[in-house]
Amino acid sequence: MTPLDEAFATMEANPDDTAARLAWFDRLAASELVLLLEEDAQGDRIKPRIFTVEGADLVLAFDRDERLADFAGAEAPYAAMSGRALAGVLTDAGLGLGVNLGAPSETVLENEAMAWLSGVLSEQPAEVEDQPEEVRPPANLPEALLTALDLRLASATGRATMAYLVATTFSGGRQSHLLAFIDPAPGAETALAQLVAEALTFSGLEAASLDVGFFRASDPFCAQLARVGLRFDLPQPEAPPQRKAPGSDPAKPPKLR
């Protein structure tokens, strides 16, 4: 059983549970998938194998390359990409997705479902422009949100050094929670904000319930964050990044041809 199988089984066992359904879509978006192709990728262009089922055009993706090979009956060309990248590509192409055909998490998602997922993944929370007047330890946040944040921040290698989660009070009395990223990498702010939005959405919460801010470690305000905040350490790269495979960068999805 893969993580996607387990999330699917939970969803199937709880058909009326919105949280379980969101958790499965969350796992799909976060999973590294292999997309069945007609032929090997040519640069950043890929040609997926398209199947027509009941009038709908679908491509097929699997969360293990062995599953793809079992379905194809032999080794077959494929492209590896995240579920979130694939959602955007298929939405634009008007295609649906068959997931893990022949496996426990087998399902088919029409283009409307992919468009919904792509839309959810593109939502972003508001970034903080003014500094809070008071910060306190975070309180009364759902465990599901903390788990979702921890998982996502653990995969945000090199995008910031750390983050602090605190409760806040702003001028005028507005109270909220703030996830403050320390020393974000140049240009990483948008991706980090989107990461937080995904955690909120798939936890069943409103995006407005958590603010996102970016600070330099030299800012005196960071001392307050360190005193009362819940700290998340982001992993740092150990070696220079290698050339990315087509579709591995959500901001630059591969081109279908």
KALINJO-V643739 format. One record per residue. N is the residue number from 1. SS is DSSP state (H for helix, E for strand, L for the rest). PHI is phi in whole degrees, -180 to 180 (none if undefined). Layout:
n/ss/phi
N/SS/PHI
N/SS/PHI
This chain:
n/ss/phi
1/L/none
2/L/-91
3/H/-55
4/H/-69
5/H/-61
6/H/-65
7/H/-66
8/H/-66
9/H/-62
10/H/-63
11/H/-64
12/H/-65
13/H/-77
14/L/-133
15/L/-62
16/L/-99
17/L/-94
18/H/-62
19/H/-62
20/H/-66
21/H/-68
22/H/-63
23/H/-64
24/H/-69
25/H/-63
26/H/-61
27/H/-65
28/H/-62
29/H/-64
30/H/-85
31/L/-76
32/E/-86
33/E/-114
34/E/-115
35/E/-99
36/E/-70
37/E/-113
38/L/-75
39/L/-154
40/L/-60
41/L/-62
42/E/-117
43/L/66
44/L/-98
45/E/-110
46/E/-129
47/L/-124
48/E/-71
49/L/-77
50/L/-107
51/E/-116
52/E/-105
53/E/-126
54/L/52
55/L/83
56/E/-106
57/E/-89
58/E/-127
59/E/-113
60/E/-118
61/E/-138
62/E/-136
63/L/-91
64/L/-142
65/H/-67
66/H/-64
67/H/-68
68/H/-62
69/H/-63
70/H/-63
71/H/-66
72/H/-74
73/L/85
74/L/-173
75/L/-61
76/L/-142
77/L/-66
78/E/-152
79/E/-124
80/E/-97
81/E/-161
82/E/-75
83/H/-62
84/H/-67
85/H/-66
86/H/-65
87/H/-59
88/H/-67
89/H/-63
90/H/-71
91/H/-59
92/H/-66
93/H/-86
94/L/72
95/L/-109
96/E/-97
97/E/-136
98/E/-97
99/E/-109
100/L/52
101/L/-61
102/L/90
103/L/-112
104/L/-59
105/L/-99
106/L/-59
107/E/-161
108/E/-124
109/E/-116
110/L/-73
111/H/-59
112/H/-61
113/H/-68
114/H/-67
115/H/-65
116/H/-62
117/H/-63
118/H/-62
119/H/-65
120/H/-61
121/H/-72
122/H/-91
123/L/-69
124/L/-133
125/L/-78
126/L/-73
127/E/-88
128/L/-78
129/L/-106
130/L/-112
131/L/-83
132/L/-62
133/L/-80
134/E/-144
135/E/-125
136/E/-138
137/E/-60
138/L/-64
139/L/-147
140/L/61
141/L/-93
142/L/-61
143/H/-60
144/H/-62
145/H/-69
146/H/-62
147/H/-65
148/H/-64
149/H/-64
150/H/-62
151/H/-65
152/H/-71
153/H/-67
154/H/-67
155/L/-102
156/L/-92
157/L/-59
158/L/77
159/L/-84
160/L/-166
161/L/-82
162/E/-165
163/E/-145
164/E/-121
165/E/-105
166/E/-138
167/E/-86
168/E/-135
169/E/-130
170/L/-104
171/L/-59
172/L/93
173/L/93
174/L/-65
175/E/-114
176/E/-160
177/E/-121
178/E/-130
179/E/-103
180/E/-103
181/E/-88
182/E/-105
183/L/51
184/L/-65
185/L/-67
186/L/-54
187/L/82
188/L/-88
189/H/-60
190/H/-63
191/H/-64
192/H/-68
193/H/-63
194/H/-67
195/H/-58
196/H/-67
197/H/-61
198/H/-63
199/H/-60
200/H/-66
201/H/-61
202/H/-79
203/L/-93
204/L/80
205/L/-111
206/L/-81
207/H/-61
208/H/-72
209/H/-83
210/L/-146
211/E/-91
212/E/-126
213/E/-135
214/E/-131
215/E/-138
216/L/-87
217/L/-61
218/L/-76
219/L/-68
220/L/-56
221/H/-62
222/H/-65
223/H/-65
224/H/-66
225/H/-61
226/H/-66
227/H/-71
228/H/-119
229/L/-85
230/E/-85
231/E/-93
232/E/-120
233/E/-92
234/L/-89
235/L/-64
236/L/-114
237/L/-65
238/L/-97
239/L/-149
240/L/-56
241/L/-63
242/L/-86
243/L/-60
244/L/-80
245/L/-74
246/L/-54
247/L/90
248/L/-80
249/L/-103
250/L/-57
251/L/-79
252/L/-134
253/L/-66
254/L/-69
255/E/-98
256/E/-82
257/L/-135
